[in-house]
Amino acid sequence: MTSKARITHFMQQQQQATRPQIAEAMGLSLVSTNAAVAALEKEGVLIAGESIPSGGGRPVRVYHFNAGHAAVALITATPEAHCTLLRCELLNLHGRQIEQKEARFVQIHAESLDEWLDDAARHHKLQRICLPPGLGSSLHAHLQKRHNCPVHEYSAAESLVSDKENTLTLLLLRGESPQGALRRYGHITPCPLLQHLPLPLDWATLDYADHAMVEEMLARLLQLLTCTLNPAHIVLHADFWNDRLISRLNFNINTKLRSIDSPPRLHFRTITAEKLAPRLRIAMAGA
């Protein structure tokens, strides 16, 4: 990662800092920092602000991160009866929504998003396009070629990942396929295509009132992921937990994994689509 990229990421997190503060935090010389900050100010990434006392010598200038210098296109997909609802959100680099459009598609093809993204690119510099899993490689390749910016396939579970090493985070929303992300060796890796794992039923048609089947689906999912990824912890975020299901699932998975020396510890968290949305925006804007 270049000095400019490192400073951009640092300033996006910190919002504001002086050049000496940036140099100290990044482990860079003041000469290198001055050059990178000047370039970023020229590009509109940083804005020069007020001068403050330095504690000795000349005052130093505070630089502010300009969250509006570029935008991120966040695409979410919601399966419906005979179509897919695509929601397209344009975000600034603080994760705040600039605009939103949505449309329903019976079939999604490579050019499905062209009209909206072309219009967005005319008014904003697109820094990144974030796609949910399952939309197809042709769409990904088409957007990568059409727009001069990275196209990132994300898992919504990335926005829920904790700092605990060797942890698998699963997002399980009622009526939707599971999404996962694994933190290992300091990196977060999405776990795509979990909907294609061999399980008794399809997640979209699962009756969540059938507690026995929900328990069995989750137990088999955890068994498969434990055997393939070997996480130390599994954090499950869902909108349907109750005490009985948690107790039964712990018993079920311990029975299925009794031959494993160190089975993962299960952690249960409650999340809803409404609470997930702002976290996802912030995570994708800062990815």
C-alpha positions as CSV (number, residue, x, y, z in Angstrom):
1,M,0.0,0.0,0.0
2,T,1.4,3.4,-1.0
3,S,1.9,6.3,1.5
4,K,-1.0,8.1,-0.1
5,A,-3.3,5.1,0.3
6,R,-2.2,4.5,3.9
7,I,-2.7,8.2,4.8
8,T,-6.1,8.2,3.1
9,H,-7.3,5.2,5.1
10,F,-5.9,6.7,8.3
11,M,-7.7,10.0,7.7
12,Q,-10.9,8.3,6.8
13,Q,-10.8,6.7,10.2
14,Q,-9.5,9.7,12.2
15,Q,-11.4,12.5,10.3
16,Q,-8.8,15.1,11.0
17,A,-5.1,15.4,11.9
18,T,-2.0,17.5,11.5
19,R,0.9,16.5,9.3
20,P,3.2,15.7,12.3
21,Q,0.4,13.5,13.8
22,I,0.0,11.7,10.4
23,A,3.8,11.1,10.1
24,E,4.0,9.7,13.7
25,A,0.9,7.4,13.2
26,M,2.1,6.1,9.8
27,G,5.8,5.8,10.8
28,L,6.8,8.1,7.9
29,S,9.2,10.9,7.6
30,L,7.8,14.4,7.7
31,V,9.2,15.1,4.2
32,S,7.3,12.0,2.8
33,T,4.2,13.0,4.7
34,N,4.3,16.6,3.5
35,A,4.5,15.4,-0.2
36,A,1.7,12.9,0.2
37,V,-0.6,15.3,2.0
38,A,0.0,18.0,-0.6
39,A,-0.9,15.5,-3.4
40,L,-4.0,14.4,-1.5
41,E,-5.1,18.0,-0.9
42,K,-4.7,18.7,-4.7
43,E,-6.9,15.6,-5.5
44,G,-9.5,16.8,-3.0
45,V,-9.1,13.9,-0.6
46,L,-8.0,16.2,2.2
47,I,-9.0,19.8,3.0
48,A,-6.7,22.2,4.8
49,G,-8.3,23.6,7.9
50,E,-7.4,25.9,10.7
51,S,-3.9,26.4,12.2
52,I,-3.3,25.4,15.8
53,P,-0.4,25.9,18.2
54,S,2.3,23.2,17.9
55,G,3.6,23.5,21.5
56,G,6.7,25.2,20.2
57,G,7.7,26.8,16.9
58,R,5.3,27.7,14.2
59,P,1.6,26.7,14.3
60,V,0.6,23.6,12.4
61,R,-2.4,23.2,10.0
62,V,-5.2,20.7,10.7
63,Y,-6.3,18.6,7.7
64,H,-9.8,17.2,7.3
65,F,-10.9,14.1,5.4
66,N,-13.2,15.1,2.6
67,A,-15.9,12.3,2.6
68,G,-17.5,13.8,-0.5
69,H,-14.5,13.6,-2.8
70,A,-15.7,10.2,-4.1
71,A,-18.6,7.8,-3.7
72,V,-19.2,4.1,-3.2
73,A,-22.0,2.2,-5.0
74,L,-23.5,-0.4,-2.7
75,I,-25.8,-2.9,-4.4
76,T,-28.0,-5.2,-2.3
77,A,-30.3,-8.0,-3.6
78,T,-33.5,-9.3,-2.1
79,P,-35.1,-12.4,-3.6
80,E,-38.9,-12.1,-4.1
81,A,-41.5,-14.5,-5.4
82,H,-40.7,-14.4,-9.1
83,C,-37.9,-11.7,-9.3
84,T,-35.0,-10.1,-7.5
85,L,-35.2,-6.6,-5.9
86,L,-31.9,-4.7,-6.5
87,R,-31.4,-1.7,-4.3
88,C,-28.6,0.6,-5.5
89,E,-27.3,3.1,-2.9
90,L,-24.7,5.8,-3.5
91,L,-22.7,6.5,-0.4
92,N,-20.2,9.1,0.6
93,L,-17.0,7.9,2.3
94,H,-18.5,8.2,5.7
95,G,-21.2,5.7,4.7
96,R,-24.0,8.3,4.5
97,Q,-26.5,7.8,1.7
98,I,-26.4,10.3,-1.2
99,E,-29.1,8.7,-3.2
100,Q,-31.0,5.4,-3.7
101,K,-32.8,3.7,-6.5
102,E,-34.3,0.3,-6.8
103,A,-35.8,-2.0,-9.5
104,R,-37.1,-5.5,-9.8
105,F,-35.6,-8.0,-12.3
106,V,-36.9,-11.3,-13.4
107,Q,-33.4,-12.0,-14.8
108,I,-30.2,-10.1,-14.0
109,H,-27.8,-9.7,-16.9
110,A,-24.5,-7.9,-17.3
111,E,-26.1,-4.6,-18.3
112,S,-28.8,-4.5,-15.6
113,L,-27.1,-1.7,-13.6
114,D,-25.7,0.4,-16.5
115,E,-28.3,3.1,-16.5
116,W,-28.0,3.9,-12.8
117,L,-24.2,3.5,-12.4
118,D,-23.5,5.5,-15.6
119,D,-25.7,8.4,-14.2
120,A,-24.0,8.1,-10.8
121,A,-20.5,8.2,-12.4
122,R,-21.4,11.4,-14.3
123,H,-22.0,13.2,-11.0
124,H,-19.5,11.5,-8.6
125,K,-16.2,9.8,-8.8
126,L,-16.9,6.2,-8.1
127,Q,-14.3,4.8,-5.8
128,R,-15.8,1.3,-5.5
129,I,-18.7,-0.8,-6.6
130,C,-19.9,-3.4,-4.0
131,L,-21.9,-6.3,-5.2
132,P,-23.6,-9.0,-3.1
133,P,-22.7,-12.7,-3.8
134,G,-24.7,-14.6,-6.4
135,L,-25.2,-12.0,-9.1
136,G,-22.9,-13.7,-11.5
137,S,-19.4,-13.3,-12.8
138,S,-20.5,-11.7,-16.1
139,L,-22.0,-8.7,-14.2
140,H,-18.8,-8.4,-12.2
141,A,-16.5,-8.5,-15.3
142,H,-18.8,-6.1,-17.2
143,L,-18.7,-3.4,-14.4
144,Q,-15.0,-3.9,-13.9
145,K,-14.4,-3.1,-17.6
146,R,-17.0,-0.3,-17.8
147,H,-16.0,1.7,-14.7
148,N,-12.4,2.5,-13.8
149,C,-12.7,1.5,-10.2
150,P,-12.5,-1.8,-8.2
151,V,-15.6,-4.0,-8.1
152,H,-15.9,-5.8,-4.8
153,E,-18.1,-8.8,-4.0
154,Y,-18.9,-8.5,-0.4
155,S,-20.6,-10.5,2.3
156,A,-22.9,-8.5,4.6
157,A,-21.4,-10.5,7.5
158,E,-18.2,-8.5,7.0
159,S,-19.8,-5.6,8.7
160,L,-20.3,-7.7,11.9
161,V,-16.9,-9.2,12.2
162,S,-15.2,-8.9,15.6
163,D,-11.5,-8.4,16.3
164,K,-11.2,-11.9,17.7
165,E,-8.7,-14.0,15.7
166,N,-9.8,-17.2,13.9
167,T,-13.5,-16.3,14.2
168,L,-16.2,-17.2,11.7
169,T,-19.1,-14.7,11.6
170,L,-22.4,-15.8,10.2
171,L,-25.4,-13.7,9.3
172,L,-28.7,-15.6,9.3
173,L,-31.7,-13.4,8.4
174,R,-35.1,-15.0,8.1
175,G,-35.9,-16.1,4.6
176,E,-32.4,-15.3,3.2
177,S,-29.3,-17.5,2.5
178,P,-26.6,-17.3,5.1
179,Q,-23.6,-15.1,4.6
180,G,-20.2,-15.5,6.3
181,A,-16.8,-13.9,6.8
182,L,-13.7,-15.3,8.4
183,R,-11.1,-13.4,10.3
184,R,-7.7,-15.2,10.2
185,Y,-4.1,-13.9,10.4
186,G,-5.5,-10.3,10.7
187,H,-7.4,-10.5,7.4
188,I,-11.2,-10.7,6.8
189,T,-12.2,-13.1,4.0
190,P,-15.8,-13.4,2.8
191,C,-17.3,-16.9,2.6
192,P,-19.4,-16.9,-0.6
193,L,-21.9,-19.4,-1.9
194,L,-23.0,-20.7,1.5
195,Q,-26.5,-21.2,-0.1
196,H,-25.0,-24.0,-2.2
197,L,-24.0,-26.2,0.7
198,P,-25.8,-29.6,0.8
199,L,-28.6,-29.1,3.3
200,P,-32.1,-30.6,3.6
201,L,-34.0,-27.5,2.5
202,D,-33.6,-24.2,0.7
203,W,-33.2,-21.2,3.1
204,A,-35.8,-19.2,1.1
205,T,-38.5,-21.8,1.7
206,L,-37.5,-22.8,5.3
207,D,-40.5,-22.6,7.7
208,Y,-39.0,-20.9,10.8
209,A,-42.0,-22.0,12.8
210,D,-40.6,-25.6,12.4
211,H,-38.1,-25.3,15.2
212,A,-36.8,-28.8,14.7
213,M,-35.9,-28.2,11.1
214,V,-34.4,-24.8,11.8
215,E,-32.2,-26.5,14.4
216,E,-31.2,-29.3,12.0
217,M,-30.4,-26.8,9.2
218,L,-28.2,-24.7,11.5
219,A,-26.5,-27.7,13.0
220,R,-25.6,-29.2,9.7
221,L,-24.4,-25.8,8.4
222,L,-22.1,-25.4,11.5
223,Q,-20.8,-29.0,11.1
224,L,-19.8,-28.4,7.5
225,L,-18.2,-25.1,8.2
226,T,-16.3,-26.4,11.2
227,C,-14.9,-29.3,9.2
228,T,-13.8,-27.1,6.3
229,L,-12.7,-23.9,8.0
230,N,-11.8,-25.1,11.6
231,P,-12.6,-21.8,13.4
232,A,-12.0,-21.3,17.1
233,H,-15.2,-19.2,17.4
234,I,-18.4,-19.0,15.5
235,V,-20.5,-15.9,16.0
236,L,-24.1,-16.3,14.8
237,H,-26.1,-13.1,14.1
238,A,-29.8,-13.9,13.5
239,D,-33.3,-12.4,13.9
240,F,-35.0,-15.5,15.2
241,W,-33.1,-16.6,18.4
242,N,-34.9,-17.9,21.5
243,D,-33.5,-19.6,24.6
244,R,-34.8,-23.1,23.6
245,L,-33.3,-22.9,20.1
246,I,-29.9,-21.8,21.4
247,S,-29.9,-24.6,24.0
248,R,-31.0,-27.2,21.5
249,L,-28.4,-26.0,18.9
250,N,-25.6,-26.1,21.4
251,F,-26.5,-29.7,22.4
252,N,-26.9,-30.7,18.7
253,I,-23.6,-29.3,17.5
254,N,-21.7,-30.7,20.5
255,T,-23.1,-34.1,19.7
256,K,-22.2,-33.9,16.0
257,L,-18.7,-32.6,16.7
258,R,-17.8,-34.8,19.6
259,S,-15.0,-36.4,17.7
260,I,-13.2,-33.1,17.3
261,D,-10.6,-32.2,19.9
262,S,-11.3,-28.5,20.0
263,P,-14.8,-27.7,18.6
264,P,-15.5,-24.0,18.1
265,R,-17.2,-21.9,20.8
266,L,-20.6,-20.7,19.6
267,H,-21.7,-17.1,20.3
268,F,-25.3,-15.9,19.6
269,R,-26.2,-12.3,18.7
270,T,-29.5,-10.7,17.7
271,I,-29.5,-8.6,14.5
272,T,-32.3,-7.3,12.3
273,A,-32.2,-6.0,8.7
274,E,-32.9,-2.5,9.9
275,K,-29.9,-2.6,12.3
276,L,-27.7,-4.2,9.8
277,A,-28.2,-1.6,7.0
278,P,-26.2,1.4,8.6
279,R,-23.4,-1.0,9.7
280,L,-23.1,-2.3,6.1
281,R,-23.0,1.2,4.6
282,I,-20.2,2.2,6.9
283,A,-18.2,-1.0,6.4
284,M,-18.5,-0.8,2.6
285,A,-17.6,2.9,2.5
286,G,-14.5,2.2,4.5
287,A,-13.5,-1.1,2.8
